[in-house]
Amino acid sequence: MVVVLSDTADYDSDFYRWFTERYENFLYIDRIVVADWARGQGIAKQLYQTIEQVAQAKQMAIVADVYSEPPNIASLHLHLKMGFQSVGAQYFPIEIRPPLSL
């Protein structure tokens, strides 16, 4: 599964908003999900390549966010292999909530 949005989408996400406040004319990869049993078969790479073809045809950049705290190592490696470069960092403090009781 892949979720991709243009820079003009009405999407309420702090991560997405970070990009729209700084850039325009891009495709934002919100998430790519590959089933555990299908990982390591190049499916995510194929999805990225398809997005890249669309972006090139529309003369748009591609952006994505990757968690660095805690680090999403698999995602970081994939993005580096795909040629992505870091353009900034955003920090969201973790909200501490009391445990739920039933």
N, C-alpha and C positions, 0 to 999 in steps of 0.2 A: 504494500500500500504506500502511496506517496501523496502528500498534500503540498501543493505549490500555489502560491498567490502572487498576483502582480502588485506593484507598488501603489496601486490605486484601490486596493480592496478595503472594505470596511471591516477590519479585523481587530478586535480588542485584545491585543497581546503586547506586553511590555517589550518582548524580544523583537517583534515585528515593528513596533513603534520606534525602537532605537534606530532601525534602518531607515524608516520613512522620514525621520527627522534629519537625516544626514545625506540621504541619496535619493535618486529617482531613476526611473526607467530600469527596473530590475524585476527578476523573478525570485521570490523568497521561498526557499524550501523549508517548510514548517516541520515536516517529519517524514521519515522513511521508516517503514516497519517491515522487517523480514522475519518470517517464522523461524523459530530456533532450528527446526529440522532442515531449513533451506539456506542457512547461513554458510558463508564460505564458498558459495557457488557463483559469485559474481553478479547476483541479482541487483544489489544496491548500485553497483557500478553501472549496470545496464540502465537502470532508472536514471541515474545522473547523466549518462550519455544521451538519453532521449531528451531530458530537460535541456541539456546543452545544445542540442540540435534546434529545439524550439527557440531558445534564447538567441542563437546565432541568426536564425531566420527573421526574428523580430528585432534584431540589433539591441538586445537587452543584456545586462549583466546578470549573474546568478549570485545570490547571497544565501547564507545559512548561518544558524547559530549552533554552537557546540558547547555543552556544559564543560566548564573547567574546574568547578568546585561542586561536588566531587567530580574529578575528571572522567569523561566518557572516552576512555582510551581507544576503543574500537572506532568510534566516530572520528576522533582526532586523527587517527592513522588513515582512515579512508579519505578524509578531506585533504590531508597532505598529499596522499598518493594521487588524488584527482587534480592537484594543482591549486587548491584554494590557498589564499593567504589571509592572515589575520589583519583586520582593518580596525580593530578596537576591542575593548572589553567593557562589560557591564556587570555591576555587582548588585545583587539583590540580597538584602539581609534576610536570613531565615527567620520566619515568624515562629516563635515558640508557643505552642498551644497546650493547655492542660489535657491530660488523657481523657478520653471519653469514658463515661461509665454507663452501663446498661441497667 
